Amino acid sequence: MNTRLDSSTTAIFDSDGFLIDPSIWNKNLADRIAQTDGIGPLSDTQLGLLQTLRDAFSRHHSVTALSHVCHLIGQNADCMQHLFPTPRAAWRLAGLPNPGEEAKTYL
């Protein structure tokens, strides 16, 4: 899947739907992906969680405990299941790279 961002930038995804170049991610792209996936427009809480997930990945370069990410945005530990269809969807909407087969079992 490819998504045109502007006249010079296209978001390119791998075969599992993960963004190839996470550096082009922004909240507008996340919202466009969410709408394409049928999740709908993202709320401020959802966008905050995605940004926090990105920040945690940037610090640790691995999948962070999703309950911890919920805690960081002041939500209950199970917020991920209430805000997104699956944790994998949140990871993907956050524009993070494909975490690999083993990590995807946790997402």
C-alpha positions as CSV (number, residue, x, y, z in Angstrom):
1,M,0.0,0.0,0.0
2,N,1.3,3.5,-0.9
3,T,-0.3,6.7,0.4
4,R,0.5,10.1,-1.3
5,L,1.3,12.7,1.4
6,D,2.0,15.6,-0.9
7,S,3.3,16.2,-4.3
8,S,6.8,15.0,-3.4
9,T,6.3,12.4,-0.6
10,T,4.7,9.0,-0.7
11,A,4.3,6.8,2.3
12,I,5.3,3.2,1.4
13,F,4.4,0.2,3.4
14,D,5.8,-3.3,3.6
15,S,3.8,-6.4,2.9
16,D,2.5,-6.5,6.5
17,G,1.3,-2.9,6.3
18,F,4.1,-1.2,8.3
19,L,5.6,2.1,7.2
20,I,9.0,1.6,5.5
21,D,10.3,5.0,6.5
22,P,9.1,5.9,10.0
23,S,10.7,9.4,9.7
24,I,7.9,10.6,7.4
25,W,5.2,9.8,10.0
26,N,3.0,12.6,11.3
27,K,-0.4,12.8,13.0
28,N,-2.1,13.5,9.7
29,L,-0.7,10.4,8.1
30,A,-1.8,8.3,11.1
31,D,-5.3,9.7,10.8
32,R,-5.4,9.0,7.0
33,I,-4.3,5.4,7.6
34,A,-6.8,5.0,10.4
35,Q,-9.6,6.2,8.2
36,T,-8.5,4.0,5.3
37,D,-8.5,1.0,7.8
38,G,-12.0,1.8,8.9
39,I,-11.0,2.9,12.4
40,G,-12.2,6.4,11.7
41,P,-10.7,9.8,12.6
42,L,-8.3,9.5,15.6
43,S,-9.1,11.2,18.9
44,D,-6.6,13.3,20.8
45,T,-6.2,10.4,23.2
46,Q,-5.5,8.0,20.4
47,L,-3.0,10.4,18.9
48,G,-1.3,11.0,22.2
49,L,-0.9,7.2,22.7
50,L,0.6,6.9,19.2
51,Q,3.1,9.7,20.0
52,T,4.0,8.1,23.3
53,L,4.4,4.7,21.6
54,R,6.8,6.4,19.1
55,D,8.7,8.1,21.9
56,A,9.1,4.9,23.9
57,F,10.3,3.0,20.8
58,S,12.8,5.8,20.1
59,R,14.2,5.4,23.6
60,H,14.3,1.6,23.8
61,H,14.3,0.5,20.1
62,S,12.0,-2.4,20.9
63,V,8.4,-3.1,21.7
64,T,7.5,-1.4,25.0
65,A,5.0,-2.9,27.4
66,L,1.7,-1.6,26.0
67,S,0.2,-1.3,29.5
68,H,3.2,1.0,30.4
69,V,2.4,3.2,27.4
70,C,-1.2,3.5,28.6
71,H,0.1,4.5,32.1
72,L,2.4,7.2,30.5
73,I,-0.7,8.9,29.0
74,G,-2.7,8.7,32.2
75,Q,-4.9,5.8,31.1
76,N,-5.8,2.4,32.6
77,A,-3.4,-0.4,31.8
78,D,-5.9,-1.9,29.3
79,C,-6.4,1.3,27.4
80,M,-4.9,-0.1,24.2
81,Q,-7.8,-2.5,23.7
82,H,-10.3,0.3,24.2
83,L,-8.6,2.8,21.8
84,F,-7.6,0.5,18.9
85,P,-8.9,-2.7,17.4
86,T,-5.6,-4.4,18.2
87,P,-2.2,-3.4,19.6
88,R,-0.7,-4.3,16.2
89,A,-3.0,-1.6,14.7
90,A,-1.7,1.0,17.2
91,W,1.9,0.0,16.4
92,R,1.2,0.3,12.7
93,L,-0.6,3.6,13.0
94,A,2.3,5.0,15.1
95,G,4.4,4.5,11.9
96,L,6.8,2.2,13.7
97,P,8.9,-0.3,11.7
98,N,7.8,-3.9,11.3
99,P,8.7,-5.4,14.7
100,G,9.4,-8.9,13.2
101,E,7.5,-12.2,13.6
102,E,8.3,-12.8,17.2
103,A,7.2,-9.4,18.4
104,K,4.1,-9.4,16.2
105,T,2.8,-12.3,18.4
106,Y,2.8,-9.9,21.3
107,L,1.1,-7.2,19.3
